[in-house]
């Protein structure tokens, strides 16, 4: 409990620093802080969504560029972390549709030296995101589920994301830069996701029994 509280306090402090940088008009520092804070978990998320770590690397470059361009328009109606996951889900969907094109519609990293250097540092500093504390048997079962179901499990179970934040990330409508979904719609989406989560747990239990992992 103490460790979890410490992580939450540290994350809150970093979120405040990002907000301050943006309020000061220093969006480059804001993106730098954002990526330094959340790069590992965003890379892991992209690997789950795309099912391949090399694809996740490419998509992470796209994500970094999207965040760099979009942060000045972000209105802080949600946490920066929630917003970053929303953008990451859109990036993964875009990449999955046209993987061969990769970053064609984005800025070229080589033309943005500070961002290019930061992305490379974050990708090579550690490869923790390529591993997981989820047991391999459970991970194999998760991979049998649709991408959105896997996403819901990752964000709720592994990232412990609140239901309202999950509703923002999983919403298919609106600009990810702005938390445009209204409160009433947000509550409906959160309720729908809770029901979906229970269904997914039931499906995982069934798969676990079929695999002999449960009696």
NORFENLIN-V512475 format. One line per field, one symbol per residue. ss: DSSP state (H for helix, E for strand, C for the rest). A space follows every 10 residues. Layout:
ss->???
//
This chain:
ss->CHHHHHHHHH HHHHHHHHHH HHHCCCHHHH HHHHHHHHHH HHHHHHHHHH CCHHHHHHHH HHHHHHHHHH HHHCCCCCCH HHHHHHHHHH HHHHHHHCCC CCCCCCCCHH HCHHHHHHHH HHHHHCCHHH CCCCCHHHHH HHCCCCHHHH HHHHHHHHCC CCHHHHHHHH CCCCCCCCCC CCHHHHHHHH HHHHHHHHHH HHHHHHHHHH CCCCC
//
